[in-house]
């Protein structure tokens, strides 16, 4: 009953959105990342589970909104 409402899935507490933001932080505009690159980044720290494309898409979509707002 006293469990916190949110448990991070990564040891470092980063969300999927933050993982993608960290991955592309220093990239030049127009840089292209493959699903394999994104899957590798999103899998680190969460175990050997496969990351489905829908989860990758959701993480990229969330990160895109932040990038557009903060870095136009």
TITORDO-857433 format. One record per residue (C-alpha): residue in three letters; x, y negated, z negated. Coordinates in steps of 0.5 Angstrom, whole numbers, plus 500, padded with zeros to 3 digits. Last residue first. Example, Ala and Ser with C-alpha at 12.3 -4.5 7.8 and 13.67 -1.06 7.14 Angstrom:
<atoms>
SER527502486 ALA525509484 
</atoms>
This chain:
<atoms>
UNK528451566 UNK532453560 UNK528453554 UNK521454557 UNK522458563 UNK527462559 UNK522463553 UNK517465558 UNK521470562 UNK523473555 UNK516475554 UNK515478562 UNK522481561 UNK520485555 UNK513487558 UNK516490564 UNK521494560 UNK516497556 UNK512498562 UNK518501565 UNK518506560 UNK524506555 UNK527513554 UNK528515547 UNK535517545 UNK535512539 UNK533505538 UNK540501537 UNK541501544 UNK535503548 UNK533496551 UNK540494553 UNK540501557 UNK533500560 UNK535493562 UNK541495566 UNK537501569 UNK531497571 UNK536493575 UNK539486573 UNK539480578 UNK542474577 UNK539468580 UNK541463576 UNK548465573 UNK548469567 UNK550467560 UNK544469556 UNK541474560 UNK543480556 UNK541476549 UNK534474552 UNK533481554 UNK535484547 UNK531478544 UNK524480548 UNK525487546 UNK525485539 UNK532484534 UNK532487527 UNK539489527 UNK537496526 UNK532496531 UNK525499531 UNK523493526 UNK518495521 UNK512490521 UNK506490516 UNK511491510 UNK509497506 UNK506495499 UNK500500500 
</atoms>
